[in-house]
């Protein structure tokens, strides 16, 4: 009896740790994705004729492009780590990759906000409502 109760507490503790780690990884994913997109959204950076090889080369050696690509790699790595931690949460493990895709949709909210504040793009009511729906959906998906 005692070992069964201790085992249940251990499972709950490990699950809580994995949920906390997943949340941290989701934040890393969302930040790296949104900063990467903001850097590439710089109108000065992308306004040249990118079908001309010399302009593509200039783009590829630009520090914003290099940083953006590095953040994109971090984003992919964090996606894999999110998937890995979700596999360790018993009630989510059966659909880990699908759930990972859904929770990483939170990056859309981060991207909308970052574009608004750093690229002066405006959020209309429809975009704001869509972001709220995504946020609500993710909360519903990951709740037990």
N, C-alpha and C positions, 0 to 999 in steps of 0.2 A: 504493500500500500504506500509506504513512505517513498520508495524509489519511483513509483508511478507518479506521485504528486511532484516529486523533484524533477522528474523527466518532463512533465507538462510545463513546469515553471521554466525549465531550461529551454524548451521549444519556444515558449512565449518570449523569453528574453532574447533568444537568437532572432526570432521574427522581428521583434522591435528594433534590434540593431540593423537588420537588413532593410527595414522600412526607412529608418533614419538615413542609412547610407544611400539608399535609392533616391531619397529626396535631395540629398547633397549632390548626387550625380546628375539628377534632373536639372538642378540649378546650374551646374557647370555646363551641361549640354545647352541649355537655353541661352546662357550668357555667351558662350563661345559661338553659337550659331548666329545670334542676333548681332554681336559685334562684327563677325565676319561679313555679314550681309550689309551692315551699315558702312563698313570700310569699302566694300565693292559698290555701294550705292552712291558714292561720291560722283556727282555729275562731271566734274573735271576729269576724273579718272576714266570714265566710260563713254565720254562724248566723242572721242576720236573715231575715225573709220576703222573699226576693229577687223574688217575684212582685208585690210592692208597688212602684210606680214611685218613691216617695220613698226607699225603701231602696236601690234600684238607683242612684239619683242619689248617695246617700251613699257607696255602694261606689265609684262612678266618680271621686269626688273624694278618695278615701283615698290617701295617699301610697304605701301598699303596692301598691294596685291599679295606680297610675300607673307605678311602678317595674317591676312585674311585666309590664305591657303593653310597656314599653320593652325589657325583656329578651326578651320574646317576638318583637319585631321584630328584635332582634339575632340571635336564634336562627334566624329565617327567612333573614336575610342571610347568616349563616354557612353555612346549608344550601346556598344558591346558590353560595357561594364554594368549599365542599367539592366540590360537583358540578363546578365549573369547574376546580379543580386535578386532580381525578381524570381529567377529559377529557385532561389533558396527560401522563398516565402511560400509555405505549403499551399495556401489557398489561392495563390496566383500562378504557381509554377506550371500548371497545365496549359496556360495560354501566354507564356512569358513574352514571346516575340510580338504577338498581337497587342498585348498590354503595353509593351515598350513603345510600340509605334504610337499608340494613343497618348501615352503620357508625354512623349516628346512633341506632340502637337502643341503643348504649352509654349513651345518656342515661338509659335505664331503670335501669341500675346506679347511676348518679349520683343519680337521683331516689330510689331505694330507700334509699341511704345517707343522703342529705340528710333525707329524711322521718324516718329513724330518729334521727338526731342532733339535728335542730332541731324536729321535731314530736312527738318521743317515740313514734313508731309503731314497732312491733316487726317484725322480719324473721323469718319462720318458715323452716323448713328448705326447704320447697318454693320459696319466693321466692329464697332464697340459691342453691339449685341452678339455678334458672332464670336468674339473673344470671350464674352461671358458664358455663352453656350459651351465652348470648348472647355473652359475652366470648370464649369459645373459637371460636364461629362466625365472629365478626368477624375474628379472627386468621387463621383458615383462608381466609376470603374474600379478604383483602387480600394474603396471601402469594403469592409467585410460584410 
